[in-house]
Amino acid sequence: MQIAIMGAGAVGCYYAALLARAGHAVTLIGRANHIEAIHREGLILETASKRETFEVSASVDVSALKDAELVLFCVKATDTEAAGAAMAPVLSDTAVVLSLQNGVDNAERLAALLGRVVMPVVVYTAVAMAGPGHVRHYGRGELALGASPVSESLADLFERAGIPTQVSGNVAGMLWEKLVINCAWNAMSAITRQPYGALMAVEGTRALVTMIVDECRAVARACAVALPDDITASTLAIAETMAGQHSSTAQDLARGRPGEIEHLNGFIVRQAQVHGIATPINHALLVQIRALEQRHATSDMSSC
């Protein structure tokens, strides 16, 4: 299959490698530094057990996806509109588009822009860029697809590529569940520069995570979203299943780039304000990440 991946970050590169390994024709669209490295050395996937290199097409030009039958949209939530607008004029009328992004409303935002159905996908993987064109996998890797006429065939395609995949009629609820997990861990990991396992070893972290989840649960209830009864336990469990992982927000800050906090804790805070709910911890985390991003922006300007 001709598969294009919009966004050559950690998630995009990881699934590009697995799909290329399975024999699909994969094209990555991304930033120049990653694309140039892939042209020179191939796409590098490093896991706990081995290091592999894959030959994939790669371009900074979005027109490279014009023949794609399947598009995995893996850009940051903050870039959804800009990337979607760039993609819209060259996208095949028959291409299937999947949104593999953090946040709960990306598929809707992208669908409105493209004027077509976009399938929401929940991503459960711990990955990070070890360098340009070099992705490192820390754990997990499964996907959950929204229900549609093509979902089962896509799930089969991913399974054959070694990507555990389920089809769910409640992907919206699963995206909210992942949102809660991200709200609990992303900002804390970024502020402290610590992985999840190290954070959990600090006295008081368990209680703090529980309070963050409670705030998110209240907002979800007001938005008529039913979270799983075990959401607190599953959120705390991330410290074990992804103990060595630094959050995507931490990775963005380390590279001096704006992250997705406005679509994580920021989303919760805005929805809480609509419904008259107090979310002081989520608000505090949001403001601290904004301050750190502002510091990086100011530092970049002063060095010009």
C-alpha positions as CSV (number, residue, x, y, z in Angstrom):
1,M,0.0,0.0,0.0
2,Q,1.1,3.6,-0.7
3,I,1.2,5.1,2.8
4,A,2.1,8.7,3.6
5,I,2.9,9.9,7.1
6,M,2.3,13.6,7.7
7,G,4.7,14.5,10.5
8,A,8.2,12.9,10.9
9,G,8.3,13.1,14.6
10,A,8.7,10.2,17.0
11,V,5.2,8.7,16.5
12,G,5.3,9.2,12.7
13,C,8.8,7.7,12.4
14,Y,8.0,4.8,14.6
15,Y,5.0,3.6,12.6
16,A,6.7,4.5,9.4
17,A,9.5,2.0,10.3
18,L,7.1,-0.8,11.2
19,L,5.0,-0.3,8.0
20,A,8.2,-0.2,5.9
21,R,9.4,-3.4,7.5
22,A,6.1,-5.0,6.4
23,G,6.7,-4.1,2.8
24,H,4.5,-1.0,2.3
25,A,5.7,2.0,0.3
26,V,6.1,4.6,3.0
27,T,6.6,8.4,2.4
28,L,7.4,10.6,5.4
29,I,6.6,14.4,5.3
30,G,8.6,16.3,7.9
31,R,11.1,18.9,8.9
32,A,14.3,19.4,6.8
33,N,16.7,18.1,9.4
34,H,14.9,14.7,9.7
35,I,14.4,14.4,6.0
36,E,18.0,15.1,5.2
37,A,19.2,12.5,7.7
38,I,16.8,9.9,6.3
39,H,18.1,10.6,2.8
40,R,21.7,10.1,4.0
41,E,21.3,7.2,6.4
42,G,17.8,5.8,6.2
43,L,15.2,5.8,8.9
44,I,16.7,4.3,12.1
45,L,14.6,2.5,14.6
46,E,16.2,1.6,17.9
47,T,14.5,-0.8,20.4
48,A,15.7,-2.4,23.6
49,S,16.9,-5.4,21.6
50,K,18.2,-4.1,18.2
51,R,18.8,-1.3,15.8
52,E,17.3,-1.4,12.3
53,T,17.5,0.9,9.3
54,F,14.8,1.2,6.7
55,E,14.7,2.8,3.3
56,V,11.6,5.1,3.0
57,S,10.7,8.0,0.8
58,A,11.0,11.3,2.6
59,S,10.2,14.9,1.7
60,V,9.7,18.4,3.1
61,D,7.2,19.0,0.3
62,V,3.6,18.0,1.2
63,S,2.9,17.2,-2.5
64,A,4.8,14.0,-2.0
65,L,1.7,12.5,-0.5
66,K,-0.5,13.0,-3.6
67,D,-0.6,9.3,-4.5
68,A,-1.1,8.0,-1.0
69,E,-3.9,5.6,-0.4
70,L,-3.6,5.9,3.4
71,V,-2.4,9.0,5.3
72,L,-1.3,8.9,9.0
73,F,-1.6,12.4,10.3
74,C,0.9,12.6,13.1
75,V,1.7,16.3,13.6
76,K,1.4,18.2,16.9
77,A,-2.1,19.2,17.8
78,T,-0.9,22.9,17.6
79,D,-0.1,22.3,13.9
80,T,-3.3,20.6,12.9
81,E,-4.8,23.5,11.0
82,A,-1.6,24.6,9.2
83,A,-0.6,21.0,8.2
84,G,-4.2,20.2,7.2
85,A,-4.4,23.3,5.0
86,A,-1.2,22.4,3.3
87,M,-2.3,18.8,2.7
88,A,-5.8,19.6,1.4
89,P,-5.0,20.6,-2.2
90,V,-2.8,17.5,-2.9
91,L,-4.7,14.8,-1.1
92,S,-6.3,12.1,-3.3
93,D,-10.1,12.0,-3.2
94,T,-10.0,8.3,-2.2
95,A,-7.2,8.6,0.4
96,V,-8.2,7.4,3.9
97,V,-7.0,9.8,6.6
98,L,-6.2,8.8,10.2
99,S,-5.5,11.2,13.0
100,L,-2.8,9.8,15.4
101,Q,-2.5,12.8,17.7
102,N,-2.8,13.9,21.4
103,G,-6.0,15.6,22.4
104,V,-9.7,14.8,21.9
105,D,-10.8,17.1,19.0
106,N,-8.1,16.8,16.3
107,A,-10.0,14.5,14.0
108,E,-13.0,16.8,14.0
109,R,-10.8,19.9,13.4
110,L,-9.0,18.2,10.5
111,A,-12.2,16.8,9.0
112,A,-13.8,20.3,9.0
113,L,-10.8,21.6,7.2
114,L,-10.5,18.8,4.6
115,G,-14.2,18.4,4.1
116,R,-14.0,14.6,4.5
117,V,-14.2,12.0,7.2
118,V,-11.0,11.7,9.4
119,M,-10.7,8.6,11.6
120,P,-9.6,9.2,15.2
121,V,-6.9,6.9,16.4
122,V,-5.7,6.4,20.0
123,V,-1.9,5.8,20.2
124,Y,-0.3,4.0,23.1
125,T,3.4,4.0,22.6
126,A,6.5,5.4,24.3
127,V,8.9,6.8,21.7
128,A,11.3,9.7,21.3
129,M,13.6,11.0,18.7
130,A,17.2,10.1,19.5
131,G,18.4,12.3,16.7
132,P,17.4,13.4,13.2
133,G,15.8,10.5,11.4
134,H,16.5,8.2,14.5
135,V,13.5,7.1,16.6
136,R,13.9,5.2,19.9
137,H,11.2,2.9,21.2
138,Y,10.7,2.5,25.0
139,G,7.5,0.4,25.2
140,R,4.1,-0.5,24.0
141,G,2.9,0.5,20.5
142,E,-0.8,-0.5,20.1
143,L,-3.5,1.5,18.3
144,A,-7.3,1.8,18.7
145,L,-9.2,2.8,15.6
146,G,-12.7,4.4,15.4
147,A,-15.4,2.2,13.9
148,S,-15.9,2.7,10.1
149,P,-16.5,0.5,7.0
150,V,-12.7,0.3,6.5
151,S,-11.6,-0.1,10.1
152,E,-11.4,-3.9,10.1
153,S,-9.2,-4.0,7.0
154,L,-7.0,-1.3,8.4
155,A,-6.7,-3.1,11.7
156,D,-5.6,-6.2,9.7
157,L,-3.0,-4.1,7.8
158,F,-1.6,-2.8,11.0
159,E,-1.6,-6.2,12.7
160,R,0.3,-7.7,9.8
161,A,2.9,-5.0,10.4
162,G,3.3,-6.0,14.0
163,I,1.2,-3.2,15.4
164,P,-1.4,-4.5,17.9
165,T,-4.7,-2.9,16.8
166,Q,-8.3,-2.9,18.0
167,V,-11.5,-1.3,16.6
168,S,-13.6,0.4,19.1
169,G,-17.0,2.1,19.1
170,N,-15.9,4.3,21.9
171,V,-12.7,5.9,20.6
172,A,-13.9,9.3,21.9
173,G,-14.0,7.9,25.4
174,M,-10.5,6.4,24.9
175,L,-9.1,9.7,23.7
176,W,-10.5,11.3,26.8
177,E,-8.9,8.6,28.9
178,K,-5.5,9.3,27.3
179,L,-6.1,13.0,27.7
180,V,-6.4,12.5,31.5
181,I,-3.2,10.4,31.6
182,N,-1.4,13.1,29.6
183,C,-2.7,15.8,31.9
184,A,-1.4,13.9,34.9
185,W,2.1,13.2,33.6
186,N,3.1,15.4,30.7
187,A,3.5,18.7,32.5
188,M,5.1,17.2,35.6
189,S,7.7,15.4,33.5
190,A,8.5,18.6,31.6
191,I,8.8,20.8,34.7
192,T,11.0,18.4,36.6
193,R,12.8,16.9,33.6
194,Q,12.1,13.5,35.1
195,P,10.7,10.3,33.6
196,Y,7.5,8.9,35.0
197,G,9.0,6.2,37.2
198,A,11.3,8.7,38.9
199,L,8.4,11.0,39.5
200,M,6.4,8.2,41.2
201,A,9.3,7.6,43.6
202,V,8.8,11.1,45.0
203,E,6.6,11.3,48.1
204,G,3.3,12.9,47.4
205,T,3.2,12.2,43.6
206,R,0.6,9.5,43.9
207,A,-1.7,11.9,45.8
208,L,-1.0,14.7,43.3
209,V,-1.8,12.5,40.3
210,T,-5.0,11.4,42.0
211,M,-6.1,15.0,42.4
212,I,-5.3,15.9,38.8
213,V,-7.4,12.9,37.7
214,D,-10.3,14.0,40.0
215,E,-10.3,17.4,38.4
216,C,-10.4,15.9,34.9
217,R,-13.1,13.5,35.9
218,A,-15.3,16.3,37.0
219,V,-14.8,18.1,33.7
220,A,-15.4,14.9,31.7
221,R,-18.7,14.4,33.6
222,A,-19.8,17.9,32.8
223,C,-19.0,17.2,29.1
224,A,-21.1,14.1,29.2
225,V,-18.1,11.8,28.8
226,A,-18.0,8.7,31.0
227,L,-14.4,7.8,32.0
228,P,-13.6,4.2,33.1
229,D,-14.1,3.5,36.7
230,D,-10.4,2.6,37.0
231,I,-9.1,5.8,35.4
232,T,-7.1,6.7,38.5
233,A,-5.4,3.3,38.7
234,S,-4.6,3.2,35.0
235,T,-3.1,6.7,35.2
236,L,-0.9,5.7,38.1
237,A,0.1,2.5,36.3
238,I,1.8,4.5,33.6
239,A,4.7,5.1,36.0
240,E,5.3,1.3,35.8
241,T,4.5,0.5,32.2
242,M,6.5,3.6,30.9
243,A,8.9,4.1,33.8
244,G,11.7,5.4,31.7
245,Q,9.7,7.7,29.5
246,H,10.0,11.5,29.5
247,S,6.7,13.1,28.3
248,S,6.3,14.6,24.8
249,T,6.0,18.0,26.5
250,A,9.4,17.4,28.2
251,Q,10.9,16.4,24.8
252,D,9.5,19.6,23.1
253,L,10.8,21.8,25.9
254,A,14.2,20.2,25.7
255,R,14.3,21.0,21.9
256,G,13.1,24.6,22.6
257,R,9.8,24.0,20.7
258,P,6.3,24.8,21.9
259,G,4.4,21.7,23.0
260,E,0.8,20.7,23.1
261,I,-0.1,21.8,26.6
262,E,-2.9,24.0,25.4
263,H,-4.6,20.9,24.0
264,L,-4.0,18.9,27.2
265,N,-4.3,20.7,30.6
266,G,-5.3,23.8,28.7
267,F,-8.3,22.0,27.1
268,I,-9.4,20.8,30.6
269,V,-9.0,24.3,32.0
270,R,-11.1,25.9,29.2
271,Q,-13.8,23.3,29.5
272,A,-13.9,23.7,33.2
273,Q,-14.4,27.5,32.8
274,V,-17.3,26.8,30.5
275,H,-19.0,24.6,33.1
276,G,-18.0,26.6,36.2
277,I,-15.7,24.0,37.6
278,A,-12.5,24.7,39.6
279,T,-9.4,23.0,38.3
280,P,-6.6,24.7,40.2
281,I,-3.9,22.0,39.7
282,N,-4.4,21.7,36.0
283,H,-4.4,25.5,35.8
284,A,-1.1,25.7,37.8
285,L,0.5,23.1,35.5
286,L,-0.7,24.9,32.4
287,V,0.7,28.3,33.6
288,Q,4.1,26.8,34.5
289,I,4.5,25.2,31.1
290,R,3.5,28.4,29.4
291,A,6.2,30.2,31.5
292,L,8.9,27.6,30.5
293,E,7.9,28.0,26.8
294,Q,8.1,31.8,27.1
295,R,11.5,31.5,28.7
296,H,12.7,29.4,25.8
297,A,11.2,31.9,23.3
298,T,12.8,34.8,25.0
299,S,16.2,33.1,25.1
300,D,16.0,32.3,21.4
301,M,15.2,35.9,20.6
302,S,18.1,37.2,22.7
303,S,20.5,34.9,21.0
304,C,19.6,36.1,17.5
